[in-house]
Amino acid sequence: MKRLLVLLIVLMFTAGCGLSIKDPKVMACEQACKTALKKCKNDYADNTAKIAGCQVTYKACIDACN
């Protein structure tokens, strides 16, 4: 009986952890967005208006990933 209870607890824990794992495609897409944002900020480090544009583009990119 104890074995069954322990097995059920382990199974529930494992299933709960599995639900929180992101899809690898989404993770790759988000990483690409972050890389693009970093490059954009480096390219336009002296122009705050263009950096704001980079942030807007980043948000659109993240939304497209999901």
All heavy atoms as a GROMACS GRO file, in nm:
protein
  490
    1MET      N    1   0.082  -0.120   0.000
    1MET     CA    2   0.000   0.000   0.000
    1MET      C    3   0.087   0.127   0.000
    1MET      O    4   0.056   0.222  -0.070
    1MET     CB    5  -0.092  -0.004   0.122
    1MET     CG    6  -0.195   0.106   0.121
    1MET     SD    7  -0.297   0.095  -0.025
    1MET     CE    8  -0.452   0.135   0.039
    2LYS      N    9   0.196   0.124   0.078
    2LYS     CA   10   0.285   0.239   0.082
    2LYS      C   11   0.353   0.257  -0.053
    2LYS      O   12   0.373   0.370  -0.098
    2LYS     CB   13   0.391   0.222   0.190
    2LYS     CG   14   0.336   0.238   0.330
    2LYS     CD   15   0.449   0.227   0.432
    2LYS     CE   16   0.395   0.239   0.572
    2LYS     NZ   17   0.501   0.227   0.672
    3ARG      N   18   0.388   0.148  -0.116
    3ARG     CA   19   0.452   0.156  -0.248
    3ARG      C   20   0.361   0.222  -0.349
    3ARG      O   21   0.405   0.304  -0.430
    3ARG     CB   22   0.490   0.017  -0.299
    3ARG     CG   23   0.606  -0.043  -0.230
    3ARG     CD   24   0.629  -0.178  -0.287
    3ARG     NE   25   0.770  -0.200  -0.307
    3ARG     CZ   26   0.822  -0.312  -0.348
    3ARG    NH1   27   0.743  -0.414  -0.375
    3ARG    NH2   28   0.950  -0.325  -0.362
    4LEU      N   29   0.234   0.187  -0.345
    4LEU     CA   30   0.138   0.244  -0.437
    4LEU      C   31   0.123   0.394  -0.413
    4LEU      O   32   0.120   0.473  -0.508
    4LEU     CB   33   0.002   0.175  -0.423
    4LEU     CG   34  -0.109   0.223  -0.516
    4LEU    CD1   35  -0.069   0.201  -0.662
    4LEU    CD2   36  -0.238   0.151  -0.485
    5LEU      N   37   0.119   0.434  -0.287
    5LEU     CA   38   0.106   0.575  -0.254
    5LEU      C   39   0.229   0.653  -0.300
    5LEU      O   40   0.217   0.760  -0.362
    5LEU     CB   41   0.088   0.592  -0.102
    5LEU     CG   42   0.070   0.734  -0.052
    5LEU    CD1   43  -0.055   0.796  -0.114
    5LEU    CD2   44   0.062   0.736   0.098
    6VAL      N   45   0.346   0.598  -0.277
    6VAL     CA   46   0.470   0.663  -0.320
    6VAL      C   47   0.474   0.671  -0.473
    6VAL      O   48   0.511   0.774  -0.530
    6VAL     CB   49   0.594   0.589  -0.264
    6VAL    CG1   50   0.721   0.642  -0.329
    6VAL    CG2   51   0.600   0.602  -0.114
    7LEU      N   52   0.435   0.565  -0.538
    7LEU     CA   53   0.433   0.563  -0.684
    7LEU      C   54   0.337   0.668  -0.739
    7LEU      O   55   0.370   0.739  -0.835
    7LEU     CB   56   0.394   0.424  -0.735
    7LEU     CG   57   0.389   0.407  -0.886
    7LEU    CD1   58   0.528   0.428  -0.946
    7LEU    CD2   59   0.339   0.269  -0.922
    8LEU      N   60   0.221   0.682  -0.679
    8LEU     CA   61   0.125   0.783  -0.724
    8LEU      C   62   0.178   0.924  -0.702
    8LEU      O   63   0.159   1.012  -0.787
    8LEU     CB   64  -0.009   0.765  -0.652
    8LEU     CG   65  -0.092   0.645  -0.698
    8LEU    CD1   66  -0.216   0.630  -0.610
    8LEU    CD2   67  -0.133   0.661  -0.842
    9ILE      N   68   0.243   0.947  -0.590
    9ILE     CA   69   0.299   1.079  -0.562
    9ILE      C   70   0.408   1.113  -0.664
    9ILE      O   71   0.412   1.223  -0.719
    9ILE     CB   72   0.353   1.087  -0.418
    9ILE    CG1   73   0.235   1.085  -0.320
    9ILE    CG2   74   0.437   1.213  -0.398
    9ILE    CD1   75   0.276   1.073  -0.175
   10VAL      N   76   0.495   1.018  -0.691
   10VAL     CA   77   0.601   1.040  -0.789
   10VAL      C   78   0.542   1.064  -0.927
   10VAL      O   79   0.586   1.153  -1.001
   10VAL     CB   80   0.700   0.921  -0.790
   10VAL    CG1   81   0.793   0.929  -0.909
   10VAL    CG2   82   0.777   0.915  -0.660
   11LEU      N   83   0.441   0.989  -0.964
   11LEU     CA   84   0.377   1.006  -1.094
   11LEU      C   85   0.311   1.143  -1.106
   11LEU      O   86   0.325   1.210  -1.209
   11LEU     CB   87   0.273   0.895  -1.114
   11LEU     CG   88   0.202   0.894  -1.248
   11LEU    CD1   89   0.302   0.870  -1.361
   11LEU    CD2   90   0.096   0.786  -1.251
   12MET      N   91   0.244   1.188  -1.002
   12MET     CA   92   0.179   1.319  -1.005
   12MET      C   93   0.283   1.430  -1.013
   12MET      O   94   0.266   1.528  -1.086
   12MET     CB   95   0.090   1.338  -0.883
   12MET     CG   96  -0.036   1.254  -0.888
   12MET     SD   97  -0.136   1.256  -0.738
   12MET     CE   98  -0.140   1.423  -0.691
   13PHE      N   99   0.393   1.416  -0.940
   13PHE     CA  100   0.499   1.516  -0.944
   13PHE      C  101   0.562   1.523  -1.082
   13PHE      O  102   0.585   1.630  -1.136
   13PHE     CB  103   0.606   1.484  -0.839
   13PHE     CG  104   0.720   1.580  -0.837
   13PHE    CD1  105   0.705   1.706  -0.783
   13PHE    CD2  106   0.842   1.545  -0.891
   13PHE    CE1  107   0.809   1.797  -0.782
   13PHE    CE2  108   0.948   1.634  -0.890
   13PHE     CZ  109   0.931   1.760  -0.835
   14THR      N  110   0.588   1.409  -1.140
   14THR     CA  111   0.648   1.403  -1.272
   14THR      C  112   0.554   1.464  -1.377
   14THR      O  113   0.598   1.538  -1.464
   14THR     CB  114   0.681   1.257  -1.310
   14THR    OG1  115   0.763   1.201  -1.208
   14THR    CG2  116   0.754   1.250  -1.443
   15ALA      N  117   0.427   1.433  -1.369
   15ALA     CA  118   0.330   1.488  -1.464
   15ALA      C  119   0.319   1.639  -1.448
   15ALA      O  120   0.309   1.713  -1.545
   15ALA     CB  121   0.194   1.422  -1.445
   16GLY      N  122   0.323   1.689  -1.324
   16GLY     CA  123   0.317   1.832  -1.299
   16GLY      C  124   0.437   1.905  -1.354
   16GLY      O  125   0.427   2.014  -1.408
   17CYS      N  126   0.554   1.847  -1.344
   17CYS     CA  127   0.676   1.908  -1.397
   17CYS      C  128   0.674   1.907  -1.549
   17CYS      O  129   0.725   1.998  -1.612
   17CYS     CB  130   0.800   1.834  -1.347
   17CYS     SG  131   0.832   1.861  -1.173
   18GLY      N  132   0.619   1.807  -1.607
   18GLY     CA  133   0.614   1.796  -1.752
   18GLY      C  134   0.528   1.902  -1.816
   18GLY      O  135   0.552   1.943  -1.929
   19LEU      N  136   0.428   1.951  -1.747
   19LEU     CA  137   0.340   2.051  -1.803
   19LEU      C  138   0.406   2.189  -1.810
   19LEU      O  139   0.366   2.272  -1.889
   19LEU     CB  140   0.211   2.060  -1.719
   19LEU     CG  141   0.123   1.936  -1.722
   19LEU    CD1  142   0.003   1.955  -1.629
   19LEU    CD2  143   0.074   1.906  -1.863
   20SER      N  144   0.505   2.213  -1.727
   20SER     CA  145   0.566   2.344  -1.723
   20SER      C  146   0.682   2.359  -1.821
   20SER      O  147   0.739   2.466  -1.832
   20SER     CB  148   0.615   2.375  -1.581
   20SER     OG  149   0.718   2.285  -1.546
   21ILE      N  150   0.717   2.255  -1.893
   21ILE     CA  151   0.827   2.261  -1.988
   21ILE      C  152   0.778   2.327  -2.116
   21ILE      O  153   0.675   2.292  -2.170
   21ILE     CB  154   0.883   2.120  -2.017
   21ILE    CG1  155   0.943   2.062  -1.890
   21ILE    CG2  156   0.984   2.124  -2.128
   21ILE    CD1  157   0.986   1.918  -1.904
   22LYS      N  158   0.856   2.424  -2.164
   22LYS     CA  159   0.819   2.495  -2.287
   22LYS      C  160   0.853   2.412  -2.409
   22LYS      O  161   0.944   2.330  -2.407
   22LYS     CB  162   0.894   2.627  -2.296
   22LYS     CG  163   0.838   2.737  -2.211
   22LYS     CD  164   0.910   2.866  -2.245
   22LYS     CE  165   0.847   2.982  -2.175
   22LYS     NZ  166   0.913   3.107  -2.211
   23ASP      N  167   0.784   2.441  -2.516
   23ASP     CA  168   0.812   2.378  -2.645
   23ASP      C  169   0.947   2.428  -2.695
   23ASP      O  170   0.975   2.548  -2.690
   23ASP     CB  171   0.700   2.418  -2.742
   23ASP     CG  172   0.715   2.354  -2.878
   23ASP    OD1  173   0.784   2.251  -2.889
   23ASP    OD2  174   0.656   2.408  -2.974
   24PRO      N  175   1.032   2.339  -2.743
   24PRO     CA  176   1.165   2.382  -2.792
   24PRO      C  177   1.158   2.484  -2.905
   24PRO      O  178   1.243   2.572  -2.914
   24PRO     CB  179   1.228   2.252  -2.841
   24PRO     CG  180   1.158   2.144  -2.770
   24PRO     CD  181   1.019   2.194  -2.745
   25LYS      N  182   1.056   2.477  -2.989
   25LYS     CA  183   1.042   2.574  -3.097
   25LYS      C  184   1.015   2.713  -3.042
   25LYS      O  185   1.069   2.812  -3.091
   25LYS     CB  186   0.929   2.534  -3.192
   25LYS     CG  187   0.960   2.413  -3.276
   25LYS     CD  188   0.845   2.381  -3.368
   25LYS     CE  189   0.873   2.256  -3.448
   25LYS     NZ  190   0.761   2.220  -3.534
   26VAL      N  191   0.934   2.721  -2.937
   26VAL     CA  192   0.902   2.850  -2.874
   26VAL      C  193   1.028   2.906  -2.807
   26VAL      O  194   1.057   3.025  -2.817
   26VAL     CB  195   0.787   2.836  -2.773
   26VAL    CG1  196   0.765   2.965  -2.696
   26VAL    CG2  197   0.659   2.795  -2.844
   27MET      N  198   1.102   2.819  -2.739
   27MET     CA  199   1.224   2.863  -2.674
   27MET      C  200   1.325   2.916  -2.776
   27MET      O  201   1.390   3.018  -2.753
   27MET     CB  202   1.285   2.749  -2.593
   27MET     CG  203   1.203   2.715  -2.470
   27MET     SD  204   1.257   2.570  -2.377
   27MET     CE  205   1.431   2.585  -2.370
   28ALA      N  206   1.338   2.849  -2.889
   28ALA     CA  207   1.431   2.893  -2.994
   28ALA      C  208   1.386   3.026  -3.054
   28ALA      O  209   1.468   3.115  -3.080
   28ALA     CB  210   1.442   2.788  -3.102
   29CYS      N  211   1.256   3.040  -3.073
   29CYS     CA  212   1.202   3.164  -3.128
   29CYS      C  213   1.228   3.281  -3.032
   29CYS      O  214   1.271   3.388  -3.074
   29CYS     CB  215   1.053   3.147  -3.154
   29CYS     SG  216   0.973   3.291  -3.228
   30GLU      N  217   1.203   3.259  -2.903
   30GLU     CA  218   1.226   3.363  -2.804
   30GLU      C  219   1.374   3.401  -2.797
   30GLU      O  220   1.408   3.518  -2.783
   30GLU     CB  221   1.174   3.319  -2.667
   30GLU     CG  222   1.023   3.314  -2.660
   30GLU     CD  223   0.971   3.260  -2.528
   30GLU    OE1  224   1.052   3.213  -2.445
   30GLU    OE2  225   0.849   3.265  -2.508
   31GLN      N  226   1.460   3.302  -2.808
   31GLN     CA  227   1.604   3.330  -2.805
   31GLN      C  228   1.645   3.412  -2.927
   31GLN      O  229   1.726   3.503  -2.917
   31GLN     CB  230   1.684   3.199  -2.799
   31GLN     CG  231   1.832   3.220  -2.786
   31GLN     CD  232   1.870   3.294  -2.658
   31GLN    OE1  233   1.814   3.271  -2.554
   31GLN    NE2  234   1.966   3.384  -2.670
   32ALA      N  235   1.587   3.381  -3.042
   32ALA     CA  236   1.616   3.459  -3.162
   32ALA      C  237   1.570   3.604  -3.146
   32ALA      O  238   1.640   3.697  -3.189
   32ALA     CB  239   1.550   3.395  -3.284
   33CYS      N  240   1.454   3.622  -3.083
   33CYS     CA  241   1.404   3.758  -3.058
   33CYS      C  242   1.499   3.834  -2.966
   33CYS      O  243   1.528   3.952  -2.988
   33CYS     CB  244   1.264   3.754  -2.997
   33CYS     SG  245   1.136   3.689  -3.106
   34LYS      N  246   1.547   3.767  -2.862
   34LYS     CA  247   1.639   3.831  -2.767
   34LYS      C  248   1.770   3.869  -2.835
   34LYS      O  249   1.825   3.977  -2.811
   34LYS     CB  250   1.666   3.739  -2.648
   34LYS     CG  251   1.548   3.725  -2.556
   34LYS     CD  252   1.576   3.628  -2.444
   34LYS     CE  253   1.452   3.602  -2.361
   34LYS     NZ  254   1.474   3.500  -2.258
   35THR      N  255   1.819   3.781  -2.920
   35THR     CA  256   1.943   3.808  -2.993
   35THR      C  257   1.924   3.928  -3.086
   35THR      O  258   2.011   4.016  -3.095
   35THR     CB  259   1.986   3.685  -3.072
   35THR    OG1  260   2.001   3.576  -2.982
   35THR    CG2  261   2.116   3.708  -3.145
   36ALA      N  262   1.811   3.933  -3.154
   36ALA     CA  263   1.783   4.045  -3.245
   36ALA      C  264   1.770   4.175  -3.168
   36ALA      O  265   1.819   4.280  -3.214
   36ALA     CB  266   1.655   4.017  -3.324
   37LEU      N  267   1.708   4.172  -3.050
   37LEU     CA  268   1.696   4.292  -2.968
   37LEU      C  269   1.833   4.340  -2.923
   37LEU      O  270   1.863   4.460  -2.930
   37LEU     CB  271   1.608   4.264  -2.846
   37LEU     CG  272   1.596   4.379  -2.746
   37LEU    CD1  273   1.523   4.498  -2.809
   37LEU    CD2  274   1.524   4.334  -2.620
   38LYS      N  275   1.917   4.249  -2.882
   38LYS     CA  276   2.051   4.286  -2.837
   38LYS      C  277   2.130   4.350  -2.952
   38LYS      O  278   2.196   4.453  -2.933
   38LYS     CB  279   2.123   4.163  -2.785
   38LYS     CG  280   2.256   4.191  -2.722
   38LYS     CD  281   2.315   4.064  -2.663
   38LYS     CE  282   2.450   4.091  -2.600
   38LYS     NZ  283   2.508   3.969  -2.544
   39LYS      N  284   2.122   4.291  -3.070
   39LYS     CA  285   2.193   4.346  -3.187
   39LYS      C  286   2.138   4.483  -3.223
   39LYS      O  287   2.214   4.576  -3.251
   39LYS     CB  288   2.179   4.251  -3.306
   39LYS     CG  289   2.255   4.298  -3.428
   39LYS     CD  290   2.234   4.206  -3.545
   39LYS     CE  291   2.307   4.247  -3.669
   39LYS     NZ  292   2.300   4.384  -3.708
   40CYS      N  293   2.007   4.496  -3.218
   40CYS     CA  294   1.944   4.624  -3.252
   40CYS      C  295   1.987   4.732  -3.154
   40CYS      O  296   2.020   4.844  -3.193
   40CYS     CB  297   1.792   4.606  -3.250
   40CYS     SG  298   1.699   4.750  -3.306
   41LYS      N  299   1.990   4.700  -3.025
   41LYS     CA  300   2.032   4.798  -2.924
   41LYS      C  301   2.178   4.836  -2.943
   41LYS      O  302   2.214   4.951  -2.923
   41LYS     CB  303   2.009   4.742  -2.784
   41LYS     CG  304   1.866   4.748  -2.739
   41LYS     CD  305   1.853   4.702  -2.595
   41LYS     CE  306   1.713   4.720  -2.543
   41LYS     NZ  307   1.702   4.680  -2.401
   42ASN      N  308   2.261   4.739  -2.979
   42ASN     CA  309   2.402   4.770  -3.003
   42ASN      C  310   2.420   4.858  -3.126
   42ASN      O  311   2.505   4.947  -3.127
   42ASN     CB  312   2.484   4.642  -3.018
   42ASN     CG  313   2.503   4.570  -2.886
   42ASN    OD1  314   2.493   4.630  -2.780
   42ASN    ND2  315   2.530   4.441  -2.893
   43ASP      N  316   2.341   4.835  -3.229
   43ASP     CA  317   2.352   4.913  -3.352
   43ASP      C  318   2.308   5.058  -3.333
   43ASP      O  319   2.363   5.149  -3.395
   43ASP     CB  320   2.270   4.850  -3.464
   43ASP     CG  321   2.329   4.718  -3.514
   43ASP    OD1  322   2.446   4.688  -3.481
   43ASP    OD2  323   2.257   4.645  -3.585
   44TYR      N  324   2.208   5.078  -3.248
   44TYR     CA  325   2.151   5.212  -3.230
   44TYR      C  326   2.170   5.260  -3.086
   44TYR      O  327   2.080   5.321  -3.027
   44TYR     CB  328   2.002   5.212  -3.265
   44TYR     CG  329   1.976   5.168  -3.407
   44TYR    CD1  330   1.907   5.050  -3.432
   44TYR    CD2  331   2.020   5.244  -3.514
   44TYR    CE1  332   1.883   5.009  -3.563
   44TYR    CE2  333   1.996   5.203  -3.645
   44TYR     CZ  334   1.927   5.086  -3.668
   44TYR     OH  335   1.904   5.046  -3.796
   45ALA      N  336   2.287   5.237  -3.029
   45ALA     CA  337   2.312   5.271  -2.889
   45ALA      C  338   2.296   5.421  -2.861
   45ALA      O  339   2.262   5.461  -2.750
   45ALA     CB  340   2.451   5.225  -2.848
   46ASP      N  341   2.316   5.504  -2.962
   46ASP     CA  342   2.311   5.649  -2.940
   46ASP      C  343   2.176   5.712  -2.974
   46ASP      O  344   2.157   5.831  -2.953
   46ASP     CB  345   2.422   5.717  -3.022
   46ASP     CG  346   2.411   5.685  -3.171
   46ASP    OD1  347   2.344   5.585  -3.206
   46ASP    OD2  348   2.471   5.759  -3.251
   47ASN      N  349   2.082   5.635  -3.022
   47ASN     CA  350   1.953   5.689  -3.065
   47ASN      C  351   1.840   5.626  -2.985
   47ASN      O  352   1.801   5.511  -3.009
   47ASN     CB  353   1.936   5.662  -3.215
   47ASN     CG  354   1.819   5.739  -3.274
   47ASN    OD1  355   1.726   5.773  -3.204
   47ASN    ND2  356   1.827   5.764  -3.403
   48THR      N  357   1.783   5.702  -2.890
   48THR     CA  358   1.680   5.647  -2.802
   48THR      C  359   1.550   5.615  -2.877
   48THR      O  360   1.479   5.522  -2.840
   48THR     CB  361   1.650   5.743  -2.686
   48THR    OG1  362   1.615   5.871  -2.738
   48THR    CG2  363   1.771   5.756  -2.595
   49ALA      N  364   1.520   5.691  -2.982
   49ALA     CA  365   1.398   5.665  -3.059
   49ALA      C  366   1.407   5.530  -3.129
   49ALA      O  367   1.310   5.453  -3.131
   49ALA     CB  368   1.374   5.776  -3.159
   50LYS      N  369   1.522   5.501  -3.185
   50LYS     CA  370   1.538   5.372  -3.254
   50LYS      C  371   1.542   5.256  -3.154
   50LYS      O  372   1.496   5.147  -3.185
   50LYS     CB  373   1.662   5.374  -3.342
   50LYS     CG  374   1.643   5.462  -3.464
   50LYS     CD  375   1.754   5.448  -3.563
   50LYS     CE  376   1.726   5.536  -3.683
   50LYS     NZ  377   1.825   5.521  -3.788
   51ILE      N  378   1.596   5.280  -3.036
   51ILE     CA  379   1.595   5.176  -2.932
   51ILE      C  380   1.452   5.146  -2.891
   51ILE      O  381   1.416   5.030  -2.868
   51ILE     CB  382   1.683   5.216  -2.811
   51ILE    CG1  383   1.829   5.211  -2.852
   51ILE    CG2  384   1.657   5.125  -2.693
   51ILE    CD1  385   1.926   5.255  -2.745
   52ALA      N  386   1.368   5.248  -2.883
   52ALA     CA  387   1.225   5.227  -2.854
   52ALA      C  388   1.161   5.143  -2.964
   52ALA      O  389   1.078   5.055  -2.937
   52ALA     CB  390   1.154   5.360  -2.839
   53GLY      N  391   1.200   5.169  -3.088
   53GLY     CA  392   1.152   5.088  -3.200
   53GLY      C  393   1.197   4.944  -3.189
   53GLY      O  394   1.124   4.851  -3.222
   54CYS      N  395   1.320   4.924  -3.141
   54CYS     CA  396   1.371   4.788  -3.118
   54CYS      C  397   1.285   4.715  -3.016
   54CYS      O  398   1.254   4.596  -3.034
   54CYS     CB  399   1.515   4.794  -3.067
   54CYS     SG  400   1.636   4.857  -3.183
   55GLN      N  401   1.246   4.786  -2.911
   55GLN     CA  402   1.164   4.723  -2.806
   55GLN      C  403   1.026   4.684  -2.860
   55GLN      O  404   0.974   4.577  -2.827
   55GLN     CB  405   1.150   4.820  -2.688
   55GLN     CG  406   1.282   4.860  -2.630
   55GLN     CD  407   1.305   4.805  -2.493
   55GLN    OE1  408   1.215   4.756  -2.430
   55GLN    NE2  409   1.429   4.813  -2.449
   56VAL      N  410   0.968   4.771  -2.942
   56VAL     CA  411   0.837   4.741  -3.001
   56VAL      C  412   0.848   4.619  -3.093
   56VAL      O  413   0.763   4.530  -3.091
   56VAL     CB  414   0.782   4.864  -3.078
   56VAL    CG1  415   0.660   4.828  -3.159
   56VAL    CG2  416   0.752   4.976  -2.981
   57THR      N  417   0.953   4.615  -3.171
   57THR     CA  418   0.975   4.502  -3.261
   57THR      C  419   0.997   4.374  -3.181
   57THR      O  420   0.946   4.267  -3.219
   57THR     CB  421   1.096   4.528  -3.352
   57THR    OG1  422   1.075   4.651  -3.423
   57THR    CG2  423   1.117   4.417  -3.451
   58TYR      N  424   1.067   4.384  -3.070
   58TYR     CA  425   1.091   4.269  -2.983
   58TYR      C  426   0.959   4.213  -2.929
   58TYR      O  427   0.936   4.095  -2.931
   58TYR     CB  428   1.185   4.308  -2.869
   58TYR     CG  429   1.199   4.201  -2.764
   58TYR    CD1  430   1.274   4.086  -2.788
   58TYR    CD2  431   1.138   4.213  -2.640
   58TYR    CE1  432   1.288   3.988  -2.691
   58TYR    CE2  433   1.151   4.117  -2.543
   58TYR     CZ  434   1.227   4.003  -2.569
   58TYR     OH  435   1.238   3.906  -2.474
   59LYS      N  436   0.872   4.304  -2.882
   59LYS     CA  437   0.742   4.258  -2.830
   59LYS      C  438   0.660   4.189  -2.938
   59LYS      O  439   0.596   4.087  -2.914
   59LYS     CB  440   0.664   4.375  -2.771
   59LYS     CG  441   0.713   4.419  -2.637
   59LYS     CD  442   0.618   4.518  -2.573
   59LYS     CE  443   0.664   4.549  -2.434
   59LYS     NZ  444   0.566   4.518  -2.335
   60ALA      N  445   0.663   4.243  -3.059
   60ALA     CA  446   0.591   4.181  -3.169
   60ALA      C  447   0.649   4.042  -3.202
   60ALA      O  448   0.576   3.947  -3.230
   60ALA     CB  449   0.593   4.270  -3.292
   61CYS      N  450   0.780   4.033  -3.194
   61CYS     CA  451   0.848   3.906  -3.220
   61CYS      C  452   0.808   3.802  -3.115
   61CYS      O  453   0.777   3.686  -3.149
   61CYS     CB  454   0.999   3.928  -3.220
   61CYS     SG  455   1.098   3.783  -3.257
   62ILE      N  456   0.810   3.840  -2.988
   62ILE     CA  457   0.772   3.748  -2.880
   62ILE      C  458   0.626   3.705  -2.895
   62ILE      O  459   0.592   3.588  -2.875
   62ILE     CB  460   0.797   3.814  -2.743
   62ILE    CG1  461   0.947   3.828  -2.716
   62ILE    CG2  462   0.731   3.735  -2.631
   62ILE    CD1  463   1.020   3.696  -2.699
   63ASP      N  464   0.538   3.799  -2.931
   63ASP     CA  465   0.398   3.764  -2.951
   63ASP      C  466   0.382   3.664  -3.066
   63ASP      O  467   0.297   3.575  -3.060
   63ASP     CB  468   0.314   3.889  -2.979
   63ASP     CG  469   0.299   3.977  -2.856
   63ASP    OD1  470   0.322   3.927  -2.743
   63ASP    OD2  471   0.265   4.095  -2.872
   64ALA      N  472   0.462   3.678  -3.169
   64ALA     CA  473   0.456   3.585  -3.283
   64ALA      C  474   0.505   3.446  -3.245
   64ALA      O  475   0.462   3.347  -3.304
   64ALA     CB  476   0.537   3.641  -3.399
   65CYS      N  477   0.594   3.440  -3.147
   65CYS     CA  478   0.645   3.309  -3.103
   65CYS      C  479   0.537   3.228  -3.032
   65CYS      O  480   0.535   3.105  -3.040
   65CYS     CB  481   0.763   3.328  -3.007
   65CYS     SG  482   0.912   3.390  -3.084
   66ASN      N  483   0.452   3.296  -2.961
   66ASN     CA  484   0.348   3.227  -2.884
   66ASN      C  485   0.227   3.214  -2.966
   66ASN      O  486   0.155   3.155  -3.002
   66ASN     CB  487   0.316   3.304  -2.756
   66ASN     CG  488   0.438   3.316  -2.668
   66ASN    OD1  489   0.517   3.226  -2.657
   66ASN    ND2  490   0.453   3.430  -2.605
   0.00000   0.00000   0.00000
